[in-house]
Amino acid sequence: MRAILAVVALVLAALALPAAVGAPAVAGALDLYEPRSDGAPEPVEPAGPVEHDSSKPTAAVVVGERGAVVSDTLAPYEILARTGGFNVYTVASEMQPVPLTGGLDLLPDLTFAGLEELLGGSADVVVVPAMPDVGQPTTKPVTDWLVRQENDGATLLSVCNGAAVLASAGLLDGREATAHWLRIDEWESTYPDVDWVRGTRYVDDGDVVSTAGILSGIDGTLHVVARTLGADAAAQAARAIEWPHHDPDGASPIEQSQLEASDAVVVFNTAFGWDRPRIGVQLTDGVGEVELASVFDTYGQSLAVGTVAVGDGAVQSRHGLTFVPRAETGAGLDRLVVPGTTGHEVEPGMVATHPHREPGFAYDAVLQDLARTTDVATARWTAKALEYPVDGLRLEGEAWPWTETVRPLALALLGVVLALAGYALARRWRRRPRKAAADPSGHREGMPR
């Protein structure tokens, strides 16, 4: 029994130190909706008055008070804007910057009330990205507004775990829907009245279209474009963003991903990548929304790299969205990444990467940069999280994050050594010779008088 207890104690000692060090790091790495550290930014006004063409259908991309996933938000927005056939707006409950994943702050075009006043009713299409506070009271302004939009005849398009936002509002009860592979089991348990479908890019259930994880939202958006404006418009939009997987014949089947042994890379990156690099993402006027999302989401979903939006003031993207930087310069950061094809002078001494100077889908070059600067296993995990096939994409770099893997082993060994040292000291303390107590006459107890 003593031997068994000793083994258990050593195992616990080996686990305790890595757990104590890794747990806080995991909590920090998983906060993809990191709030601003400088509090609320100075008031920012949109680029100009919202333009509206009453002859076109209107699409609204909704963001919650606590934010939304950057690719879920910006990729559908650019696709819809690229067609030229929609009025496209980002909307929220209040007119203030909201965080997108990776630390990019977006100023919505309109509030819910402002959009309803502009249209005199509902939008034609409402895009619902994944949000961090599904089922919490903070989503109530969003879910209440979505119910009104659905009741007034809007087509709802959920992207990734945006399906859970709709489910939490009761808008998917009795319907088929899909969501990100990593959480669809959770949603099935939480919202059993929904018929959750796996292994497809998107599910069309009439006036509700739901897509699988993150970049599957591109396929779902193109499908809605085809339904509204025609197949040619969808094909042109796919070519405009150089999306290589457009299927005009319907939702492409996909292999339903599951967690595998190789996905342990994300555990090492989150728990033991405490010195992970911090990248400044330079915001520039005219940058494409997909280009911007590709940088923030690829590095962000890797959980191996941190990103900070850098700029000397608010900027406007290619199709008029307003973004607010979190840092004026890249000082103190490891390097600078400049999304988009426009040139930008960087600060002296900063190493700058321009991933979009070559043609191709925006995420390809960023995934390749991630593989070179971290490792291939991390890049493959990221592509899996994005639901983006990379079988034909050349990824070169270290095979695995060896430093982050060795760290818990070293901590475990240190924990065992400390436990053994403590045990040895305790035994030595118990076995130390004791001094005999003296009586008042000066004789020691047990000595002859």
Disulfide bonds with the S-S distance in Angstrom:
none
